[in-house]
Amino acid sequence: MKFLYLFFFCLLSAVTLQAQTLSGKTTSVDSSIVKLGEVVVVGKSDTRKVNESAYNVRAIDAKILHNSNLDIVHAMAKISGVKIREAGGLGSDLQFSLNGFTGRHIKFFMDGVPMEGMGSSFQINNIPINMAERIEIYKGVVPVELGADAIGGAINIITNKRNRTFVDASYSYGSFNTHKTVANAGHTAKNGFMFEVNAFQNYSDNSYRVYTPVEDLTTMGIDKDKIEKVNRFNDTYHNETVILKAGLVNKSFADRLVFSLNLGKSYKEVQTGVRQEIVFGQKHNKTQTIMPSFQYSKRNLFTKGLNVRLTANYNNNIRQNIDTASYYYNWRGESKYMPGKLGEQSYLNSEYENKNWNTTFNTNYRINNFHSFSLNNVFTSFDRNTRATPQDATVVATDTMPKVSMKNILGVSYKLNYNNKWNISVFGKHYAQYAKGPKATDSSASKYELYDETYSTIGYGIAGTYFWREFQTKISYEKAYRLPTDDELFGDEDMESGSTGLKAENSNNYNLTLSYDKEINKAHVIYIEGGFMLRNTKDYIKRTLYTATGQKQYASHINHGYVRNIGFNGEVRYSFKHLLSAGLNVTSQNVRDQEKITAEKNTPNINYGVRLPNMPYFFTNGDISAFWHNCIKKGYVLTFTYGNNYVQKFPLRWENQGSKNTKDWVPKQFSHDVEITYSMKNGRYNLSLECKNLTDEKMYDNFSLQKPGRAFYAKARYFFNK
C-alpha cells in the first residue's frame, strides 16, 4: 500500500496553470497561443483589467483550468477569503463563504444575469469549468453593473462569447462510481449566424465511508462512544443539462442577438438530515427545469461610447420531495418496519412549481477618456404553487397559500478616470421588494395567516484605486442592503422552513487592499496582496436549527440583530519563467455578535461580543506547480501540481456556553491534493489524473456532516478550435 501511495503521489497533481490563474501577473491565452503550447503576455488581458479595477475583486482565467476535473465553485477555492462548505459529496448542499459571509449573502451571476431560480440542475456546484472564460470574485462592494442586493460580495461567471468553430468534449471517472461528461460545440458562419450546444451530466453513488455511532434497531439506543466505519447507501445523485443557443453576431443592429433554451433535470437521494445522527434509507427528491432566455447587446448604439445590454429569461422549475417509507434505518443500512409511521422524517409526496422571471437592462455611456456613466436595472419575480399527488392527503392550508416575491434593483454610477494613476467611482442603488406568503401567528407555528409586505430603501457607495510604480491601493465603502431570498422566505418544502416577515439586512462595508506586482526580470515574477475588511451588519439573517418531534429537525432563518465582521487576508505568489509557480494565501475572519439586548425577550444578551458559532475563522491554501514543456515531443506539456488546505478548528455552538470538556467542535483539518496533466498536440488531446485528500483526512464543513475521504479521478479531454 505504501508503494501505491508513493506511486500516486508522484503521478497525480492539480492541473495546468492553476497557480498562474491566481497570480498578479495574469496572462492572456488565445487560440494562437494554445497552438504553441505556451503562455505569453499579450497586452492586458480581460482578467488583468478586472483585477486592476477600483473594486476589491479577483478574477480567475478559467480557460487554463479546462483540463481539470473541477466544477466552477471549486475553481474559486484557492482565492483568499473563499471557503467552500459542503454537506457531503457530489450534488450535496453547498454554502459559498466569502470573508465571513456565507450562503445567500453572496450573489451569483452568469454574464451579469442573476442565477437565482435557475434550478438545481444548473448551479455553481455542478456547472463544469469548461463553460467559463473567467470568474470574477467581488469581495464586499459590488458594482451597479451586476444589480446585486449583496452584503458579502458577488461572483460573476463570464462564458465564452468568442466567434469561432469549436468542439470541447471530456469524460472523467473516479471514486464512488463518479462520472462526469461535458460536450460543448459551436459554429459561427461568415454571415453572422451562430449556434452552440452545451451539454453536461454528473453522476455519483457518493458511497464513501463515514465514521459514526450506529443505532441498535432492537433497543433503539446509540452507544456514542462506539464509532463504526460505514458506507453511505442512500446518496446517489445525478443531473443532466442541455443548453441550445442560436442567433446573430456582429451585425449593424446588434453585436449579439441570441436566443437560448436550457433543459435540465436532477435526482438526489437524501442520506441524512441536518445532523449526521439522522439517517434515511429511501428519502429522495427530483427536479426538472425549462428555461428559455434572450440576450441582446450593442456597442456604440446611436452614438459612440453608448453601450447597451438587455437580457430576459423565464424559468419553470418543478421539484418533488418524496418521503413515504414506513421504515426506520440505521447507518449499517438495516431497516425496521414501523406500523403507522408516515415517512422517515415527515410524510412528503407532493410537488411544487417555481416560476421565476428575470429581466436585466444595462447601459454605459463613455463621454470621453475621463468620464463615464452607468445605469443598471434588474427585475425578478417568483411564484410557487404546491400541488398534492393523488396519494398525498397531508397537504395543509399553508402549502396551498400563495408564495410570491418580486424585487427590483436600480443602480446608477459615475466613474472619473483622471489618468493611468488613479480612478474613482461613486454609485447609488434603489432596492424594492414585495413578498406575500404564510406567516405563523403563534409560537408553536400551529396557526398561519396570509402575510404581505412592501419594502424599499436606498444604498450608496464609493470605490477608488491609485497606482504608484508596482503598488496598487484600493479603497471602497458601501451602504449595502440584502433582501430576503425566496428560499429564506418560503423554505424548500422539506428540511428548510420558510420565514415570511424577515427584514432586509443592511450593512456598512469597508474594504482596503494593497498589492505589489513586480516582474523582477524575464525569469521572476512576484505578487503580494494584503486586504482588510470591516462589516457592520444589522438585521443579520442567520440560519439556525430547530427540533420538532422525534427525528424531525429542520433549519430556518431569523434576523439576528447586529453582527460585526473584521477580516484580514493575504496572498503571495511567485513564478519562475514558465517552469514553476507557487502561492500561499491566508484568511482570518472574526464575526461576532454585537447585539447587547435580545430582541425577543428584551434582556441582556449573554452572547454579546462572542464569535458566531459554526463558522471557520482561520484557514489557508497553498499550491505549487511545475511545468515540463515539449515533453517527449514539441507542443506536449506535462504539468505537476500539489495543493493543500488547512482549517483551524471552530466551535459548533456558542463558545461561551457549556463545558469546555463536552463542547462540540468541528476539528482541525489539513488536506492535500495532487494531480498530473499531460497536454498533447498543442492542447488538442489532454489527459489528467487526480487524487483528492491524499492522506484520507476526516473532513467536515457543516455541523457534523462528513465529506468524502481519499478519492481518485481520471479525465480525458479533446479540444478543437478554429
N, C-alpha and C positions, 0 to 999 in steps of 0.2 A: 504493500500500500504506500509506503514512504516513497518508493521508486516512482509510482504513478503520480503522486502529488508533485514530486520534483519534475517529472516529465511535463505535466500540465502547467506547472508554474513557469517553466522555460518556454512553453509553446503558446500560452494564452496571454493576451493583454488587451487594453482598451483601444479604440480604433483610430486609425489615421491621424489626422491633425487635431484631435480634440483639444489638446493643450493650447495649440495656436489659435483656436477659435476664441479663446478667452483672454488672449494676451492683448496688451495695449496696442502693439503694432499689428493690427488686424490686416490681413491681406485680402486681395480680391482674386477670385478664381473664376475665369470664364472658360468657354468651351475650348479655346485655343490652348489655354494653359493646361487643361486636363489632358489634351493630346500629348503634351510634352512630359506629363507625369511630374511636374514641378509646380511650386508655388512662387510667384513673383509679385512684386508690388506694381500695380497699375493705377497710378493716381491715388485718389482717396475712394475706397470702396463705400458702398451704402452703409455697411456695418460700422466703419470708422466714423462716418459723418454722424450717425446716430450717437455713438459714444462721445463725440465731441460737442454735442448739443448742451444747452444750459440745464437740462433736466438731469436728475440723478438716475441715469439709465445705463444699462449694459446690454450690448447686442451680441448675439451668437451667430456666426456664419454657419448656418446649418448644412450647407452644401457639402462641406468636408467631413460631415458625420454620416453621410448617406450609406456608407458600408457597414455601419454599426447595427447592433440589434436593438437600439434604443427606440423608445417612443418619444414623443415631443416633451413630455413632462420630465423624464429622467435626463434629457439632454441639458436641462437647466440646473441640475443638482450641483454642479461644480462652481456656480456663481456664489460669491459671498452673500450671506443673508438669506439664501434659499434653503429651505428644508422640506423634503417630500415626506409626508406622513401617510402611511398606508395601513389598512386594516388587515391585509393578507396578501395573497398572490395576485396573479393577472386578473384584471377586472374588478378588484376589490375597491371598496370605498376609499377615496383619497382626499387628503387635505394638503393644499399647497401653502406653505408658510413662508412669508417674506418679512424679514426684520421684525418678527414677533407677532405679526398679524396673519391670521390663518383663514382658510376656507373662503367664505363669501366676502371677506374684507378685501380680497384680491379679485379683480375683474379680468376676464379673458376675452380676447378679441381675435378674429381671423380677418386679416386685411382691413382692420378698423371696424369690423362688424361684431357686435356683442355675440358671444357664444351661449348666452343664457337661453335655455329652451331648445337647444339643438338635438336633444335626445341622448340617451346613454350609449348608443352605438357610435356616437361621434363626439368624443370628449378627449381632453388632453392626455388621459392615461391609456388610450388605445389608438390614437392617430399616429401612424408611422412617421419617423423623422424625414423620410424621403419626400413628404408633401410640403416641407417647409424650405424656403430660401434663406430666411434668417428669423431669429426670435428676439424681440425687444422686451427687456425686463425693466419696467419703471418702478423704482423704489420710492414710494411716497407720493410726491406731487405728480399728477398725471396731466398731460397737455389736453387742451379742449378738443383737439382733433379726434380723440378717442371717445369723447362724450361719456366719461365714466363717472358713476357715483361710487368712488372707491376711496377709502381712507388708508389702505395699506399698500396700494400700488396696483399696477396693471401689467398684463402680458399681452403683447400683440404678435401674432404669428403671421409672418409675411410669406405667402405662397409664391410659387414661380409663375411669373407672367411674361417671361421672355418668349418672343415669337419664334418658334422653331419646330422641327420634327424630331421627336424623341421617343424612346422606349426605355423604361426603367422598371425592371422586374426582379423580384427577390423572393427567396424562401428560406426560412430558418426553422430549425428543430432543436428542442432542448429538453431539459429535465422536466419531470412531472407531466410528460406527454404534451409538451407545449409546441404548437405550430403557429407560425406567422407567415402570411403570404401577402405580397404587395405587387400590384401591376398598374403602372401608370404609362399612358401613351397619349401622344397628341400630334397634331399637324396643323401648320398654318400655311395656307396657299398664298400665291403671289397676289391674288385679288383681295386679300384681307380676310377671307373666310377661315375660321379656326374651329376645331373641335378637339375635345380632350376627354379621356376616360380615366378616372381614378378608382381603383378597387382595392380593398384590403380586407383581410379576415384575421382574427385571433382566436386561438383555441387552447385551453389548458384544463387538465384534470385537477390541477392545484393539489395534488395528493402528497404534499410534503409532510414531514414529520413535525409534531409539536410535543412539548413536554408539559404534562398537566396531570393533576389528580383526576381519577376516574370514579364516577358514581357507581355504587353497587346497586343494581336494579332489584335485588331481593330485599335488602334492608333500606334502600333509598338513602343511604348515608355516603359521605365522602370523607376519606382519610386524606386531609390536605398535606400531610407530611409524606405521603407515599406518591412519588412522581413517576408516571409511566411515559414511555415514548410510544406515541400512536400516530397513525396516518389520518389525515383529513380524508373524508369519504363522501361528503355531500357538498362539493365545492367546484363542480365543473362550470366553466364559463366559456362562452363563445359569442363573437359578434361578427357580422358581415355588413359591409358598407360599399355601395357603388355610387359614384358621382359622375353624372354626364353633363358636359358643357358644350355649348355651341354658340357662335356669334361672329362678330366682325371686329377687326382691329385695324388701327392706322388708317381710318377714313377721315374725310374732311369734316364730318359732323360728329365723330367720336374717335377717341383713341382706343376705347374699349367698350363694346356693347355686347354683353354676354348673358345668356340665359342658362340656368343650370337646374338639375334635379338631383336631389340627394335621397337615396333609398337605403334604409338600414334596419337591422333587427338585432336583438341580443337575447341571450338566455343565460341566467345565472342561478345556480343553486346557492342556498344560504346555509352555511355551515354553523355559524354562531350568531348569538345576539350581540348586544353592545359590550358584553363581557365574555371571556373565553370559557367560564364555568358553564355557560348555557350552550348546549349543542343540539342541533336539529338534524334530522335524517331525511326529510322529504320536502321541506320548505323551499320554494324557489319563486322566481319572477321572470317575466318575459316582456319585451318591448318591441315595438315596431315604429318606424319613423318615415314620413314622407315630407320632403321639404323642397318646394320649388323656390327659386330665387332669381334675382335680376340685378345686374350691376352696369353702371354707365359712368364713364369718366372722360373728361376732355380738358387738355391743357390749352391755355390761351383762347378761351371761349370768348368770342366777340371782340376782345381786346387783349393785347399782350400782357401777360402776368396774371390773368384771371383763370384759375383752375377750379374745376367743379367735379365732384364725385357724388353719385346717388346710388344707393343700394336698397333693396327691399327683399324680404323673404317671409314665407309663411310655413310654420312647422306644425304638422299634425302628429302628435306622439301618443300612442296608446300603450299603457302599461297594465300588466296583470300581476297581482300579488296572490300567490296560491299557498295556502296553509290549511290543509283539510285532514291531515293524518290524525288518527286516534291512537298514536303510539308515543312512547317516551323512549328517547335514545340516550346512550352514553357514548363516551369517546372511543370505546372499542368497536362501535357500530352495532352493539347489542340493542335490542328493542324489547319493549314491554307493552302489551296491549292494554289500553286504559278505557274500559267501557264508559261511554257517556262523554269522553273527552272530545272537545271540538277544537282541532288544531293543536300544533305543538306549542305555539306561543299564544295566539288568539285566532279564531277561525277567520280565514280570508279566502274568498273565492269570487272576487269582483274585479272589474277592470275600470280604469279611469282614463279619460281622454283629455290631454292637454293641448290647447290651441294657442299658439304663440305667433304674434305678428311683430315684425321689426322693420322700421324704415330709418335710414341714416342719410343725412344730407350734409355735405361738407364743401365749403368754398374757401379758397385762399386767394388773396389779391396782393401781389408784389408790386408796389408802386415803383420802386427803384431798388438799388443795391442796399439802401439803408432802412426802408420802411416796408412793412407788410402787415396785413390784417387777415384774420381767420374767423370763420363762423361755422359752427357745427351744431346740428340738431339730431337727437336720437329719440325716437318714439317706440316704445314697446308695449304690448298688451298681452295678457294672459287670461285664459278662461278654462276652468276644469269642470268636467262633467263625470260624475261617478255613476257607474251602471252595475247592477247586480246580475250575475249569471243566473240561469233558471234554477240551479241547485242552491243558490245562496239566499237564505232568508234572514241574514244578520245585518243587512244594510239598514242603518238607522237614519233619523231625520237629518243629523249633522252631515252625513255622507252626501245627501242629495241637495243640501243648501248650496246656493251659488258661491263659487270661489273665483273672484275676478280681481285683477290688478292691472292698472295702467300707469305708466310713468313716462315723463318727458324731461329730457335734459338738454338745455340750450346753453351753448358756450360761445363766447367771443374773446379774441385775444389780439394784442398788438405786439409786434416784435421790432425792436430797434437794433440793427446790426451796424454799429458805427464803423468798425473796421475789423480786420482779422484778429485784433487783440481782445475784443470783448463784444458781447451782445446781451440784451436783456429782453424779457417777455413779461407782460402783465396780462391778466385774464380774469374773467368773471363767468360764473355759471349759475343758471336758474334751474332748480330742482322742483319737480311736481309729481305727486303720486296720488292715485285713488285706489282704495282697496275695499273689498266687500267680501265677508265670509262669516262663518260661525264663530262665536266667542262664548267661552264659559261664563256663566253668571254666578257660580258658587265655587267654593274652594275645592270641592270633591270632583269638579268637572263632570257633574251628572246632568246639568241643565245648560242649554245653549240658547242663544238668540242671534238673529242675523245682525251683523255689525258692519257699518261702513264709515269711512273716514277719508277726508281730503287733506293733503299736506303740501305746502310749498315753502321754499326758502331760497336764499341767495348765498353762494360761496364766491371766493375770490382768491387770487394768489399772484406770486411773482417769482420769476426764476432768472438767474443771471450767471454768466461764466466769464472768466478772464484768463488769457494765456500770457505766460511770461517764459520765454525760452522753452525748456522742456516741461514746464509745470503748467497744470491747468487747475483752476479753482472753480467749484460750482457751489452756488448757494441758492436755496429756494424755500418758499413758505407757501402754505395753502390753508385756508379755512375750508375744510372739506366736509362733505356730508355723504352718508351712505344710507340709501333707502332699503328697507327690509326686502329680501328676495321672496319669490313665490313659495319656495320650499320652507323658508322660515315662517311665513305667514300661514301656510296651509298644510305643511308636513308632506310626507310621501305616502300616506295611507297605509303605513306599515309600522316601522320602528321609529320614525320621526314624527312627532306630534306637532301640529300647527299651533301658532301663537298669534292669532289675529289681534291687532291692537298694539303690536310692537312699535316703539318710537324709532325714528331715524337716528342713527348715530351722527355725532358731529365731533370734529377733531381739529386742533391746531397742529399742523405738521411742519416741522423744521428739518432741513437737511443741509449738511455741509460736507463737501468732498474735495480732497486734494489728491492729485495724481501726478506722477512723474514718469515720462515716457522718453526713453533715451536709446538711440541707436549709437552705441559706442564706436563701432566701426562696422564694416560689412559682415563681420562674423558674429558680433554680440549685440543682443537687444535685451533691455531690462525694462520692466514696467512695475511700478509700485503705486498702490492706491490705498488711501485711508478715508473712512467715512464716519460721520457722526449723525445720529438722527434722534429727534425728540417728538413724541406724540402725546398730546393731552386730549384724551377721548372721553366724551360724556355720552351717557345712554348707550354704553358699550354693549353690543349684542353678544351674549355668551351662550355656548352650547352646554347643557347640563343634563344629568341623568336622573330619571325617576323610576321608582318601582311601584307597580300596582299590586296585583295578587299573583301568587305562585311564581311562575317564570317570567311573567310579563314585565320586562324592563324596556323603557323607551327613552329617547332623547327628545329634548325640546329646547327652546331658546327664550332667554329673558334679557331685559335691559338691566345691566349690572350696575350702572351708576357712573363712577368716574374712575378711569384707568390711566396710568402714566406709563409710557414705554420709552426707556432710554437705551439706545443701542450703539454699538461700535462694530465696524467690520473693516478688515484689512486684506489686501491681496498683494502677492509678489509673484511675478512671472519672469522667467528667463529663457532665452532661446539662443542656440549656437548654430549659425548657418541654417541649413535645412536638415541638420543631423540630430539635434537634441532640443527638447522643450520640456520645461518643468515649471510647476506652480504650486502655491500653497495659499489658502485663504482661511481666515478665522472670523467667527461671528460671535459676538456677545450681546445678548438682549435681556433687558431687565424690565419685565412687565409686572407692575404692582398695583394693588387695589388702593385707591386714594379716596374712597367714599368714607367719610367719618361717621355719618349717621345712616343706618339702613332705611331704605325707602319703605319696606314692607311693615316694619314694626316701630319705626321712629325711635330706635335705641342705638347706643354706640356700637359701631361695627368692630367686632373682635378681630377681623382680618385686615384692618386698616394698616397700610404700609407693607403688607405681606405679598410676596410674589404669587401670581396666579398659578393654580395647580395644573398638572398635566400639560406642561409646556416646556420644551427644552430651552435652556438659556445659554448654553455654550457648546459650539460644535465647530469642527474644522474639516476641510477637504484638501487632499494633496494628490498630485499626479506627476508622472514623468514619462516621456515618450522618446523613443529612439527610432530613427528612420534610416533604412538602407536603400538608397536609390540605385537603379539599374542592377537590381539583384538578379543574378543569372543572365538576364537579358536587358537590353536598353528599353526603358519605358516600363520596367517592372519595379514595384516598390514594396518592400517589406517593412511593416511598422509594428513595433512592440510598445505596449503601454501598461503601466501599473498605476492603480489609483486606490485611495483609501478614504474612509470616512470615520470620524470619531465624534461621539456624542456623550457629553458628560451626563451622569445620572441625574434624574429630576423627580420630584415628588408627584405621586399620583393625585393626592388631595392636598388641602391646605397644610403647609408645612409647619404651622404653629399649633396645629390641633393634634391631639392624640399622643401616644407614647412613641418615642424615637425607636424603641426596640421592636415595636409591632407595626410601624408605619410602612405603607406600601410605596415602593419606589420603582420607577422604570429604570432598569440597571444601566450602568455604563456600557457603551457599545463601541467596538472598533472593528470595522470590516475592511476586507481587501478584495479588489477586483483586478483581474489580469486579462489581456486579450492580445491576439496577434491577427494582423490583416495582411493579406498578400494581394496586391493590385496588379493585374496583368494587361498588357497591350494598351498602355496609356489609360487605364481605368475602365476598359470595356468589360473585362471579366474580373470578379473580385470574390475572394474567399476570406472568411473570418471565423475564428474560434474564440470563445469567451468563457471565462469562469467567474461567476459572481459569488461573493462571500467565500473566498478560497479556504479560510480556516474554519468554516462552518460555525460562526458565532450565532448565539441566540439573539435575534433582532426583534425589537418592539418599537412601535410608534404610538399607537392609540390604545390607551388603557392597558389591558393585559393581553391584547391580541398579538400572537406571534406571527412573524413574517417568515418567508422561506429561508432555509439554510443553504448550504453549498449547492450550486446549480451550474450545469454546463450547457452551452448553446453553440450551434454552428450555423453559418449563414452563407448562402451563395447569391451573388447579385450580377445581373447583366445590365449594362448601360450603353445606350446608343444615342448620339446627339448629332444633329446636322443643322 
